[in-house]
Amino acid sequence: MSSILVIGGDRLGNIIEFLQERGFQEIHHVTGRKSSQTGVKIPTGTHMILVLTDYVNHNLAKTVKSQAKDRELPILFCKRSCSAIAKAFHMTA
């Protein structure tokens, strides 16, 4: 089972279906707007992290980036749109 952590965005809308079509059965989401969310831990079993840059607290993005590096997890940064996410996926393939 493939799992992704999405950071940012109040709602994911059609991004959930987009990620499911790419094989992610488990999608964890943290809105990332509030400064109180900077202590977020990456869930066990996460295979990739997606940070939606236009809807995220900068301190949270920095914390998650550091955790991803420590755990050697791929992390993508892009705007909140399916086309931007598709482009980011394509660039990593």
N, C-alpha and C positions, 0 to 999 in steps of 0.2 A: 504494500500500500504506500503510495506516494503522498507526502504531506508538505504543505507550503504555509508559511507565516506571512500574512500581508499586513504591513504597517502603513497606516494613513488612510484617509478617506472616511467620511462619516458613514456612507453606505457603499457597498460594493456593486450592487445592481447586477448588470449583465457580466461583470468581471468574474463572478462565481461560475457561471456556465462556461465562460471562456477558459477558465483554469481547469474545470472538470473535463472539458474536451481535450485538454492537453495532458490528461492522465493524473491530475491531482484529485484524489478521492477525499482527502482531509484538508480543509481550508480553515486555518485559524486567522482571526482578524482582530487587530488592535487599532482603534481609531487614531491614536497618536496625537490628538489635539491638546489634551490637558497635560500640564507639566507634571502632574501626579503620576502619570503613566511612564515616567522615565525609568522606573525600576522593573520593566517588563523582562521576563526571562523567556528565552526561546524554548518552546515545548520540546520534550524528548521525542525523537523520531522525525523531527523536521528535516526535510531534504533540501529546501530552498527558501530564501527570504526575498520578498518583493517589497520595496519601499516606494510608496507613492509620494513623490517629492513635493507635490503642490498641496498636500494636506497632512503635513507631519510636523511635530515639534522637533526642532533641530537637535536638542539634547538627546531625545529618544533615538533619532536616526544614528547619532554618534555612538550611543550605547549599544544598539543592536549591531552596528557595523563591527564594533570591537568584539562582541560575543561571537558573531559569525566568523570572524577571522580566527579566533581562538579555537573554534570547533571545525574549522576548515569547511564551512558551508558556503555554497554559492549565494551571492546577494546581487540583486538587480535594483537599480534606481531608475525610475521613470515617472512620467506624468500619469494621471488617473484617466486613462482611456485604453480601450482594447487595442487600438492600433499602435499606441506607444508601447504597450506591454508586448505585443507581437513582435515589434521591431527589436525590443530589448532581448527577447528570447532568441530571435534570429541571429543577433550579433554574438550571442554566447555559444551558438551551435557550431 
